[in-house]
Amino acid sequence: MPDATEVRFDGPWHHFDVRANGLRFHAVEAVAGSIADRPLALLLHGFGEFWWSWRHQFSALSAAGYRVVAVDLRGYGDSDKPPRGYDGWTLAGDTHGLIRALGHSQATLVGHADGGLVCWATATLHPRSVAHIAVLASPHPRALRQSVWTNRRERDAFLGPFLHDQLPRLGERRLTRDGGAYLEDYFRSRSGTQWRDTPDFDEAVTRNRLAITIPGVAHSSLEYRRWAFRSQFRTDGYRFMDLMNKRLHIPVLALRGREDRYIVDSVMAASSHWSSDFEYREVPDAGHFVHEENPEHVNAALLDLLDR
């Protein structure tokens, strides 16, 4: 099994540890954006990935004058992997704590998939800490819940994997079997046609297969999904969804790859109900991993958001 430090790849960035909300997080900062008095852009990855998914955003956001920091979320990469704390409140507390620990009072949050749900939660529960959010393939949690129950296309794409992941140990075995081979199928099935035939796709699969087999990562990554599903039938889930039923009054950018078969167009558009300043864009030539598949288009949209 690989050591967690193997995700500390060399590049035009530097690695460091930061403590927040009682945990040690592995963070990666773009070298060009290492001046602490720049506004902070904090990048939060999605399921089955780690900080490296934001490699194409570092230089563009740094050149625009932002301090760009990507983190391994709780349970991923070289961050701590506690047995619990994968609920919406705690994850929002992680992000709020990271902003403060990095020396800032406020940040722009950019999140993909599960990381986008953390953006929604942090902006709602800690509004003074968030200046803008960009959510990639990540609808508002209330919009997603409604769509899963009422939209057959979304339910067919979304609910099956979530139900399988509730089973103890079986989900972990599926993720780690044959050196993380499931991750390759996962990326192929959810990405667009153009990216799948590129060296960048091959590298993404190789690195994410390595990262998912780090001890503890498979279990922790599934705990996000287990809480998200099980909480729908428990008091803590009702309370969380009630708290999330607030309209944000900061700029919100929502992006979805036009070829994304996992998150449908209607659920992304419906998220506008929870924002008074909402912009939704579909990104061409991209599936679920929109920021990796068409980074030029995504970077341009992020820079438009930061200028607002």
Secondary structure, 3 states (H helix, E strand, C coil): CCCHHHHCCCCCEEEEEEEECCEEEEEEEEHHHCCCCCCEEEEECCCCCCHHHHCCCHHHHHHCCCEEEEECCCCCCCCCCCCCCCCHHHHHHHHHHHHHHCCCCCEEEEEECHHHHHHHHHHHHCHHHEEEEEEECCCCHHHHHHHHHHCHHHHHHHHHHHHHHCCCCHHHHHHHHHHHHHHHHHHHHHCCCCHHHCHHHHHHHHHHHHHHCCCCHHHHHHHHHHHHHHHHHCHHHHHHHHHCCCCECCCEEEEEECCCCCCCHHHHHHHHHHECCEEEEEECCCCCCHHHHCHHHHHHHHHHHHHC
